[in-house]
Each structure stands twice: as C-alpha cells, then as structure tokens.
C-alpha cells in the first residue's frame, strides 16, 4: 500500500502566511542553492587564489569564531523557533512570542559586542594563538552583531516555513559576499579584514532586503486570541533553548576543535600554524558546500516534521526522515566522488598548486563532512521528541574522542592526523545519534544503513567510489531492499506532480514508472 507524505487522514491546523509544503521547500531550496553554491564555490576559489595560506587561515579561524559566538551570545533563543513557533502560532500568540524573543536577543547581542570589543586581545590569543591580531577581533566584534540579526531572521522565516524568502535571503547574502569580497580584496587590502568586512556587509544587505516581506507577514498574522501569561514563554522554551545552546556550543566546538588544536598544540610558530590551517581550509572548500546544503535541508525540514509531530503523525515523521536520509546520503556520496575525481583540476589549476597539504587530506575530509551532514539531518528526530540533550551527548562523546586523538596524532602526522581525528569523532557521533533515534522508535532499514557506511569507500579512490555509486543506483532501482515500493511510489508521484508543473508530464511520468519494480 502506498501513502503520500503530504496527505494523511489526520486533520492539520492551518498553515502560516506564505508557508510552503515540504516537497516545495526541498525543490525551492535546491534550485536556489545551485546558484548560491556555485557563487560560493567561485568566491572560495578566488579567496584561496588571492590570499596567502596565513591570511586564509586567519579568515578561517575568524569565521569559526563567529559561528561559535553567534548562537552563544543570544543563548540559542532563535534555535527554539523551529520547534516552538508553530506551537504559539496555533494559539494565536505569535506576536507576543516574537516581541519577547527579539527584545531578549537584542539586549544579549549588544552585551556580547561590548564584551568582545573590551577583551579583544584575550580573544586574539584564544582564536589565533597570538595577541597581535586584536584588530581582526575588533572587526569580528562588529560583524558578530550583524550575523546575530541575520541568523535570527533566517531562523524565523524557516520556522514560518517560508522557504522562498529564506532561500532568496541566503542567495542575496552569497552574491553580495562574493561581490564585496572581490571588490575589497582587489581595491583595498588583500587580507582577512577585507573578507570579514565583506561578510558583514553581505549580511546587512540581506537583512535590509527581507524587512519588507517580513512586515507583510507580520500584518497578515491574526492578533492574539488570548494574552500570553508573563513568564510562560520562558518557562516553556528555556529548557529546550538551553539544550540547543549546549548543542550549538558542542557542535561548533566539535567542528573547529581540530583547527584550534593545530593553532595551540601543533608545537609550531603561530604564523606556521595559520599556514597549516589555510591548507586545511582549501581541503574543506567543496566538502563544506555539501555540509551546508545538508544542514540547510535539515533546518528546513524541522518545522514540517514538528508540524506532523504536534498533529500526532509520528510514523509519518519517521517515514519522511528515512526517505530523506537515503536520498541525501546517496546524493552526497555521488557529489563527494565527483569532487575526488576532479581534485587534480581543483588544486592544480583553480588553486594554482598553493595547497598540496589540502589535496593530500581531501578524501578523508569528504568522508567526515558527509557523515557530519547526515548527522545534522538525523538529529531532527531527536528534536521532535524533545530529546536535544541526546544530541548533546553524541557531540560531547565525539569531542571527547577528538581532543586526545589530536594530541596523539598531530605531532606524528601533522594535518593528516587532525583530519583522521575528525573522521573518527564524526563516525562516533553519527553512530550515537542513530542509536538514540533507534531507541526512540526510528526504524533503520537496509537503505539507511548503506548510505551511512558508503562514504568510507571514498578513501579507496575515485574509481572505486564511482563503481560503488553505479552498483547502489542499480540496486535501488531494480530491488526493494534499499528503497521500498512505498518509497518508490512516493518518488514517482512526486516526479509526476512536478512534471505537470514544468510541462514535462510525459518524461517525468515515464521516468517515475521506471523506478517502480512491481512485486511478484
């Protein structure tokens, strides 16, 4: 028996103004992400070509600081939007919810700006391993304010399920960052400060653009049906936001710990350490594009899954997530294999052969970035079950493994030791997330298990990866173990629906039918 992911017999509450369906959200996000990621890739290549490895490492560490500090500064309050905005919207209390959370975030952001600026020499020592980079921290403090506002609005629009606005906002940010970055690097100074200022400017442009459509959504939202009791908001969301805050801290420290270990424990001068970080950055240019797409899709899914969870359709949440992990995992493996095959062209031509260390560790970087992207999607089931603390446990265990492995392998293997440590830590964290999900009722079939272990084959080279890609694709189309008949039916129906919208009815319906193998 087949079933649709968007239609079940359970009644659903009305959707907010401008909300998109999950299928529409995925297509909108992917369509705009193609352009955005292409712009981002060109921007990253140009930055790698023009910046020397030390300045590239400086920018990498500054950006990592921003990603760590932004959620921490506002206590991860916007991180609770995806889970609880729908709850307050259905009760007619959206205006009060947004006013109170925006006020709290504004006060906290101002305090963070003043604190970082006043202690910039200490932060310079922490982030860059030297007090001589206080000027970069001063620029980062101003950038932090803009990033916090950008993240707040992005989380808000995602929670409202208005993926069109989120995607356009992200696209404007990417294009503006590229334009401002190229302009400042060529016309002003070719250093990390120029890139930081460009990033702040791109976030500001995106914020200005989104204000008008946000005002329309605000006016279209019905007024409060009943007043929200004082203290009720924080009593409800504070525990969840607290776990999200801890999780954000753990995830961001987890993703940057290897570079901090290089800066502080590689037993080399700070300038040389930043040079190594620059090589590491070059190996992460394309893998991080894959991670960012997976993370965006995971964040985009959360309001939809929360919507179904609140409506009591918990089996549907598991079914949606299971199919999504299969498709995303297979797509990420295919993209990673293509990147591995194109590595000589990327590092030899596009990056002018400046980063041999980055090319040497590319395969393992692709492996752990793929695992990390899948973990960011799998965590949604824990969030729906309000078990964010279990994701914290998974990240903490990965972090606890990464630090001693780095201390052991960095002196012996250098950059390769840092990457191998990150791969082992990501494998442990992903395994724990899967185990927690299983204990909460999420069923793992053969297709999900396969996409979780498939990235390991990237270490065997592009040809082995390509053959594995072909074999898995044939098995998925011709058999029922990797994709069930119900999942194939969903896929075929989705292709047929979008074929009608694009005027390609015959091609989409024919292709869709070919993916379904009747059972005898």
For each residue, the residues with C-beta under 8 A, 3 or more apart:
1: 486
2: 485 486 489 490 493
3: 8 319 486 490
4: 7 8 490 493
5: 22 23 316 319 320 323 490
6: 21 22 23
7: 4
8: 3 4 313 316
9:
10: 311 312 313
11: 311
12: 15 307 311
13: 90 311
14:
15: 12 19 161
16: 19 89 94 160 161 162 217 221
17: 160 216 217 220 221
18: 160 162 164 165 217
19: 15 16 160 161 162
20: 24 25 28 161 162 163 164
21: 6 24 25 304
22: 5 6 25 26 301 304 320
23: 5 6 26 27 494 497 498
24: 20 21 27 28 163
25: 20 21 22 28 29 161 163 300 301 304
26: 22 23 29 30 297 300
27: 23 24 30 31 498
28: 20 24 25 31 32 163 164 167
29: 25 26 32 33 163 166 167 296 297 300
30: 26 27 33 34 293
31: 27 28 34 35 167
32: 28 29 35 36 167 168 170 171
33: 29 30 36 37 167 170 293 296
34: 30 31 37 38
35: 31 32 38 39 171
36: 32 33 39 40 167 170 171 174 175
37: 33 34 40 41 174 289 292 293
38: 34 35 41 42
39: 35 36 42 43 171 174 175 178
40: 36 37 43 44 174 178 289 292
41: 37 38 44 45 285 286 289
42: 38 39 45 46 178
43: 39 40 46 47 174 177 178 181 182
44: 40 41 47 48 285
45: 41 42 48 49 285 350 351
46: 42 43 49 50 178 181 182 185
47: 43 44 50 51 56 59 181 185 195
48: 44 45 51 56 281 282 285 350 351 354 355
49: 45 46 350 351 352 354
50: 46 47 185 186 190
51: 47 48 55 56 59 185 190 191 192 195 278
52: 55 56 278
53: 56 57 274 275 276 278 279 354 355
54: 57 58 271 274 275 278
55: 51 52 58 59 190 191 192 278
56: 47 48 51 52 53 59 60 192 277 278 281 282
57: 53 54 60 61 273 274 275 276 277 278 280 281
58: 54 55 61 62 128 133 136 191 192 274
59: 47 51 55 56 62 63 192 195 196 281
60: 56 57 63 64 259 277 278 280 281
61: 57 58 64 65 127 128 259 263 274 277
62: 58 59 65 66 127 136 137 140 192 196
63: 59 60 66 67 199
64: 60 61 67 68 127 252 255 256 259
65: 61 62 68 69 123 127 140
66: 62 63 69 70 140 143 144 147 199
67: 63 64 70 252 255 256
68: 64 65 71 72 249 252 253 256
69: 65 66 72 73 112 116 144
70: 66 67 73 74 144 147 148 151
71: 68 74 76 78 79 151 244 245 248 249 252
72: 68 69 75 76 245 248 249
73: 69 70 108 109 111 112 144 148
74: 70 71 77 78 104 105 108 109 112 148 152
75: 72 104 108 241 242 245
76: 71 72 79 80 241 242 244 245 247 248
77: 74 80 101 104 105 108 237 241
78: 71 74 81 101 105 151 152 155 156
79: 71 76 82 155 241 244 245 248
80: 76 77 83 84 237 240 241 244
81: 78 84 85 101 155 156 158 159
82: 79 85 155 158 159 299 302 303 306 383
83: 80 86 87 240 302 306 383 384 386
84: 80 81 87 88 97 236 237 240
85: 81 82 88 89 94 97 156 159 160 303
86: 83 89 90 159 303 306 307 310
87: 83 84 90 91 236 310
88: 84 85 91 93 94 96 97 228 233
89: 16 85 86 92 93 94 97 221
90: 13 86 87 310
91: 87 88 225 226
92: 89 222 223 224 225 226
93: 88 89 96 97 224 225 226 228
94: 16 85 88 89 97 98 221 224
95: 98 99 218 221 223 224
96: 88 93 99 100 224 227 228 233
97: 84 85 88 89 93 94 100 101 228 233
98: 94 95 101 102 156 218
99: 95 96 102 103
100: 96 97 103 104 233
101: 77 78 81 97 98 104 105 233
102: 98 99 105 106 152
103: 99 100 106 107
104: 74 75 77 100 101 107 108
105: 74 77 78 101 102 108 109 148 152
106: 102 103 109 110
107: 103 104 110 111
108: 73 74 75 77 104 105 111 112
109: 73 74 105 106 112 113 144 145 148 149
110: 106 107 113 114 145
111: 73 107 108 114 115
112: 69 73 74 108 109 115 116 144 145 148
113: 109 110 116 117 141 142 144 145
114: 110 111 117 118
115: 111 112 118 119
116: 69 112 113 119 120 123 137 140 141 144
117: 113 114 120 138 141
118: 114 115
119: 115 116 122 123
120: 116 117 123 124 134 137 138 141
121: 124 125 131 134 137
122: 119 125 126 131
123: 65 116 119 120 126 127 134 137
124: 120 121 127 128 130 131 132 133 134 136 137
125: 121 122 128 129 130 131
126: 122 123
127: 61 62 64 65 123 124 133 137
128: 58 61 124 125 132 133 136 263 270 274
129: 125 263 264 270 273 274
130: 124 125 133 270
131: 121 122 124 125 134
132: 124 128
133: 58 124 127 128 130 136 137
134: 120 121 123 124 131 137 138
135: 138 139 193
136: 58 62 124 128 133 139 140 192 193 196
137: 62 116 120 121 123 124 127 133 134 140 141
138: 117 120 134 135 141 142
139: 135 136 142 143 193 196 197 200
140: 62 65 66 116 136 137 143 144 196
141: 113 116 117 120 137 138 144 145
142: 113 138 139 145 146 200
143: 66 139 140 146 147 196 197 199 200 203
144: 66 69 70 73 109 112 113 116 140 141 147 148
145: 109 110 112 113 141 142 148 149
146: 142 143 149 150 200 203 204 207
147: 66 70 143 144 150 151 199 200 203
148: 70 73 74 105 109 112 144 145 151 152
149: 109 145 146 152 153 203 207
150: 146 147 153 154 173 203 206 207
151: 70 71 78 147 148 154 155
152: 74 78 102 105 148 149 155 156
153: 149 150 156 157 169 207 210 214
154: 150 151 157 158 166 169 170
155: 78 79 81 82 151 152 158 159 299
156: 78 81 85 98 152 153 159 160 214
157: 153 154 160 162 163 165 166 169 210 214
158: 81 82 154 155 161 162 163 166 299 300 302 303
159: 81 82 85 86 155 156 302 303
160: 16 17 18 19 85 156 157 217 303
161: 15 16 19 20 25 158 303 304 307
162: 16 18 19 20 157 158 165 166 217
163: 20 24 25 28 29 157 158 166 167 300
164: 18 20 28 167 168
165: 18 157 162 168 169 210 213 214
166: 29 154 157 158 162 163 169 170 300
167: 28 29 31 32 33 36 163 164 170 171
168: 32 164 165 171 172 209
169: 153 154 157 165 166 172 173 206 209 210
170: 32 33 36 154 166 167 173 174 206 296
171: 32 35 36 39 167 168 174 175
172: 168 169 175 176 202 205 206 209
173: 150 169 170 176 177 202 203 205 206
174: 36 37 39 40 43 170 171 177 178 202
175: 36 39 171 172 178 179
176: 172 173 179 180 201 202 205 206
177: 43 173 174 180 181 198 199 201 202
178: 39 40 42 43 46 174 175 181 182
179: 175 176 182 183
180: 176 177 183 184 197 198 201 202
181: 43 46 47 177 178 184 185 194 195 198 199
182: 43 46 178 179 185 186
183: 179 180 186 187 188 198
184: 180 181 187 188 189 194 195 197 198
185: 46 47 50 51 181 182 188 189 190 194 195
186: 50 182 183 190
187: 183 184
188: 183 184 185 194
189: 184 185 193 194
190: 50 51 55 185 186 194
191: 51 55 58 194 195
192: 51 55 56 58 59 62 136 195 196
193: 135 136 139 189 196 197
194: 181 184 185 188 189 190 191 197 198
195: 47 51 59 181 184 185 191 192 198 199
196: 59 62 136 139 140 143 192 193 199 200
197: 139 143 180 184 193 194 200 201
198: 177 180 181 183 184 194 195 201 202
199: 63 66 143 147 177 181 195 196 202 203
200: 139 142 143 146 147 196 197 203 204
201: 176 177 180 197 198 204 205
202: 172 173 174 176 177 180 198 199 205 206
203: 143 146 147 149 150 173 199 200 206 207
204: 146 200 201 207 208
205: 172 173 176 201 202 208 209
206: 150 169 170 172 173 176 202 203 209 210
207: 146 149 150 153 203 204 210 211
208: 204 205 211
209: 168 169 172 205 206 212
210: 153 157 165 169 206 207 213 214
211: 207 208 214 215
212: 209 215 216
213: 165 210 216 217
214: 153 156 157 165 210 211 217 218
215: 211 212 218 219
216: 17 212 213 219 220
217: 16 17 18 160 162 213 214 220 221
218: 95 98 214 215 221
219: 215 216
220: 17 216 217
221: 16 17 89 94 95 217 218
222: 92 225
223: 92 95
224: 92 93 94 95 96 227 228
225: 91 92 93 222
226: 91 92 93
227: 96 224
228: 88 93 96 97 224 232 233
229: 232
230:
231: 234 235
232: 228 229 235 236
233: 88 96 97 100 101 228 236 237
234: 231 237 238
235: 231 232 238
236: 84 87 232 233 240
237: 77 80 84 233 234 240 241
238: 234 235 241 242
239: 242 243
240: 80 83 84 236 237 243 244 386 388
241: 75 76 77 79 80 237 238 244 245
242: 75 76 238 239 245 246
243: 239 240 246 247 388 389 392
244: 71 76 79 80 240 241 247 248 388
245: 71 72 75 76 79 241 242 248 249
246: 242 243 249 250 389 392
247: 76 243 244 250 251 388 391 392 395
248: 71 72 76 79 244 245 251 252
249: 68 71 72 245 246 252 253
250: 246 247 253 254 392 395 396 399
251: 247 248 254 255 395
252: 64 67 68 71 248 249 255 256
253: 68 249 250 256 257 399
254: 250 251 257 395 398 399 402 425 429
255: 64 67 251 252 372
256: 64 67 68 252 253 259 260
257: 253 254 260 261 399 402 403 406
258: 261 262 280 402 406 418 419 421 422
259: 60 61 64 256 262 263 277 280 418
260: 256 257 263 264
261: 257 258 264 265 266 403 406 407 410 418 421
262: 258 259 265 266 273 276 277 280 410 415 418
263: 61 128 129 259 260 266 270 273 274 277
264: 129 260 261
265: 261 262 406 407 410
266: 261 262 263 273 276 410 411 414
267: 411
268: 272 273 276
269: 272 273
270: 128 129 130 263 273 274
271: 54 274 275
272: 268 269 275 276
273: 57 129 262 263 266 268 269 270 276 277
274: 53 54 57 58 61 128 129 263 270 271 277 278
275: 53 54 57 271 272 278 279
276: 53 57 262 266 268 272 273 279 280 357 414 415
277: 56 57 60 61 259 262 263 273 274 280 281
278: 51 52 53 54 55 56 57 60 274 275 281 282 355
279: 53 275 276 282 283 355 356 357 358 415
280: 57 60 258 259 262 276 277 283 284 357 358 361 415 418 419
281: 48 56 57 59 60 277 278 284 285 358
282: 48 56 278 279 285 347 351 354 355 357 358 359
283: 279 280 287 355 357 358 359 361 362 365 419
284: 280 281 287 288 358 365 369
285: 41 44 45 48 281 282 288 289
286: 41 289 290 339 346 366
287: 283 284 290 291 336 339 362 365 366 369 370
288: 284 285 291 292 369
289: 37 40 41 285 286 292 293
290: 286 287 293 294 332 335 336 366 369 370 373
291: 287 288 294 295 369 372 373 376
292: 37 40 288 289 295 296
293: 30 33 37 289 290 296 297 373
294: 290 291 297 298 328 332 373 374 376 377
295: 291 292 298 299 373 376
296: 29 33 170 292 293 299 300
297: 26 29 293 294 300 301 324 328 377
298: 294 295 301 302 376 377 379 380
299: 82 155 158 295 296 302
300: 25 26 29 158 163 166 296 297 303 304
301: 22 25 297 298 304 305 320 321 324 377 380
302: 82 83 158 159 298 299 305 306 380 383 384
303: 82 85 86 158 159 160 161 300 306 307
304: 21 22 25 161 300 301 307 308 320
305: 301 302 308 309 317 320 321 380 381 384
306: 82 83 86 302 303 309 310 383 384
307: 12 86 161 303 304 310 311
308: 304 305 311 313 314 316 317 320
309: 305 306 312 313 314 317 384 385
310: 86 87 90 306 307
311: 10 11 12 13 307 308
312: 10 309
313: 8 10 308 309 316 317
314: 308 309 317 318 384 441
315: 318 319
316: 5 8 308 313 319 320
317: 305 308 309 313 314 320 321 381 384
318: 314 315 321 322 381 441 442 443
319: 3 5 315 316 322 323
320: 5 22 301 304 305 308 316 317 323 324
321: 301 305 317 318 324 325 377 378 380 381 442
322: 318 319 325 326 442 443 444 445 447 448 487
323: 5 319 320 326 327 487 490 491
324: 297 301 320 321 327 328 377
325: 321 322 328 329 374 377 378 448 451
326: 322 323 329 330 447 448 451 482 483 487
327: 323 324 330 331
328: 294 297 324 325 331 332 373 374 377 451
329: 325 326 332 333 370 374 448 451 452 454
330: 326 327 333 334 451 454 472 473 476
331: 327 328 334 335
332: 290 294 328 329 335 336 370 373 374 455
333: 329 330 336 337 370 451 454 455 457 458 465 468 469
334: 330 331 337 338 469
335: 290 331 332 338 339
336: 287 290 332 333 339 340 366 367 369 370 455 458 465
337: 333 334 340 341 458 462 465 466 468 469
338: 334 335 341 342
339: 286 287 335 336 342 343 346 362 366
340: 336 337 343 362 363 366 458 461 462 465
341: 337 338 462 466
342: 338 339 345 346
343: 339 340 346 347 359 362
344: 347 348 359
345: 342 348 349 350
346: 286 339 342 343 349 350 351
347: 282 343 344 350 351 353 355 356 358 359 362
348: 344 345 351 353
349: 345 346 352
350: 45 48 49 345 346 347
351: 45 48 49 282 346 347 348 354 355 358
352: 49 349
353: 347 348 356
354: 48 49 53 282 351
355: 48 53 278 279 282 283 347 351 358 359
356: 279 347 353 359 360
357: 276 279 280 282 283 360 361 414 415
358: 279 280 281 282 283 284 347 351 355 361 362
359: 282 283 343 344 347 355 356 362
360: 356 357 415 416
361: 280 283 357 358 364 365 415 416 419
362: 283 287 339 340 343 347 358 359 365 366
363: 340 366 367 458 459 461
364: 361 367 368 416 419 420 423 459
365: 283 284 287 361 362 368 369 419
366: 286 287 290 336 339 340 362 363 369 370 455 458
367: 336 363 364 370 371 423 455 456 458 459
368: 364 365 371 372 419 422 423 425 426 427
369: 284 287 288 290 291 336 365 366 372 373
370: 287 290 329 332 333 336 366 367 373 374 455 458
371: 367 368 374 375 423 426 427 429 430 452 455
372: 255 291 368 369 375 376 426 429 430
373: 290 291 293 294 295 328 332 369 370 376 377
374: 294 325 328 329 332 370 371 377 378 430 451 452
375: 371 372 378 379 394 426 429 430 433
376: 291 294 295 298 372 373 379
377: 294 297 298 301 321 324 325 328 373 374 380
378: 321 325 374 375 381 382 430 433 434 437
379: 298 375 376 382 383 391 433
380: 298 301 302 305 321 377 383 384
381: 305 317 318 321 378 384 385 437 440 442
382: 378 379 385 387 388 390 391 433 436 437 440
383: 82 83 302 306 379 380 386 387 388 391
384: 83 302 305 306 309 314 317 380 381
385: 309 381 382 440
386: 83 240 383
387: 382 383 390 391 436 440
388: 240 243 244 247 382 383 391 392
389: 243 246 392 393
390: 382 387 393 394 433 436
391: 247 379 382 383 387 388 394 395 433 436
392: 243 246 247 250 388 389 395 396
393: 389 390 396 397 432 436
394: 375 390 391 397 398 428 429 430 432 433 436
395: 247 250 251 254 391 392 398 399 429
396: 250 392 393 399 400
397: 393 394 400 401 428 429 432
398: 254 394 395 401 402 425 426 428 429 432
399: 250 253 254 257 395 396 402 403 425
400: 396 397 403 404
401: 397 398 404 405 421 424 425 428
402: 254 257 258 398 399 405 406 421 422 424 425
403: 257 261 399 400 406 407
404: 400 401 407 408
405: 401 402 408 409 417 420 421 424 425
406: 257 258 261 265 402 403 409 410 417 418 421
407: 261 265 403 404 410
408: 404 405 411 412 417
409: 405 406 412 413 416 417 418 420 421
410: 261 262 265 266 406 407 413 414 417 418 421
411: 266 267 408 417
412: 408 409 417
413: 409 410 416 417 420
414: 266 276 357 410 417 418
415: 262 276 279 280 357 360 361 418 419
416: 360 361 364 409 413 419 420
417: 405 406 408 409 410 411 412 413 414 420 421
418: 258 259 261 262 280 406 409 410 414 415 421 422
419: 258 280 283 361 364 365 368 415 416 422 423
420: 364 405 409 413 416 417 423 424
421: 258 261 401 402 405 406 409 410 417 418 424 425
422: 258 368 402 418 419 425 426
423: 364 367 368 371 419 420 426 427
424: 401 402 405 420 421 427 428
425: 254 368 398 399 401 402 405 421 422 428 429
426: 368 371 372 375 398 422 423 429 430
427: 368 371 423 424 430 431
428: 394 397 398 401 424 425 431 432
429: 254 371 372 375 394 395 397 398 425 426 432 433
430: 371 372 374 375 378 394 426 427 433 434 452
431: 427 428 434 435
432: 393 394 397 398 428 429 435 436
433: 375 378 379 382 390 391 394 429 430 436 437
434: 378 430 431 437 438 444 452
435: 431 432 438 439
436: 382 387 390 391 393 394 432 433 439 440
437: 378 381 382 433 434 440 442 444
438: 434 435 441 442 443 444
439: 435 436
440: 381 382 385 387 436 437
441: 314 318 438
442: 318 321 322 381 437 438
443: 318 322 438
444: 322 434 437 438 448 449
445: 322 448 449 481 484
446: 449 450 481 482
447: 322 326 450 451 476 481 482 483 484
448: 322 325 326 329 444 445 451 452
449: 444 445 446 452 453
450: 446 447 453 454 472 482
451: 325 326 328 329 330 333 374 447 448 454
452: 329 371 374 430 434 448 449
453: 449 450 456
454: 329 330 333 450 451 457 468 472
455: 332 333 336 366 367 370 371 458
456: 367 453 459
457: 333 454 460 464 465 468
458: 333 336 337 340 363 366 367 370 455 465
459: 363 364 367 456
460: 457 464 465
461: 340 363 464 465
462: 337 340 341 465 466
463: 466 467
464: 457 460 461 467 468
465: 333 336 337 340 457 458 460 461 462 468 469
466: 337 341 462 463 469 470
467: 463 464 470 471
468: 333 337 454 457 464 465 471 472
469: 333 334 337 465 466 472 473
470: 466 467 473 474
471: 467 468 474 475
472: 330 450 454 468 469 475 476 482
473: 330 469 470 476 477
474: 470 471 477 478
475: 471 472 478 479 481 482
476: 330 447 472 473 479 482 483
477: 473 474 514 515 517
478: 474 475 517
479: 475 476 482 517
480: 483 484 485 517 519
481: 445 446 447 475
482: 326 446 447 450 472 475 476 479
483: 326 447 476 480 487 488 491 515
484: 445 447 480 487 488
485: 2 480 488 489 516 517 519
486: 1 2 3 489 490
487: 322 323 326 483 484 490 491
488: 483 484 485 491 492 515 516 517
489: 2 485 486 492 493 516
490: 2 3 4 5 323 486 487 493 494
491: 323 483 487 488 494 495 512 515
492: 488 489 495 496 509 512 513 515 516
493: 2 4 489 490 496 497 512
494: 23 490 491 497 498 512
495: 491 492 498 499 508 509 511 512
496: 492 493 499 500 505 508 509 512
497: 23 493 494 500 501
498: 23 27 494 495 501 502 508
499: 495 496 502 503 504 505 506 507 508 509 512
500: 496 497 503 505 508
501: 497 498
502: 498 499 508
503: 499 500
504: 499 507 508
505: 496 499 500 508 509
506: 499 509 510
507: 499 504 510 511
508: 495 496 498 499 500 502 504 505 511 512
509: 492 495 496 499 505 506 512 513
510: 506 507 513 514
511: 495 507 508 514 515
512: 491 492 493 494 495 496 499 508 509 515 516
513: 492 509 510 516
514: 477 510 511
515: 477 483 488 491 492 511 512
516: 485 488 489 492 512 513
517: 477 478 479 480 485 488
518:
519: 480 485
520:
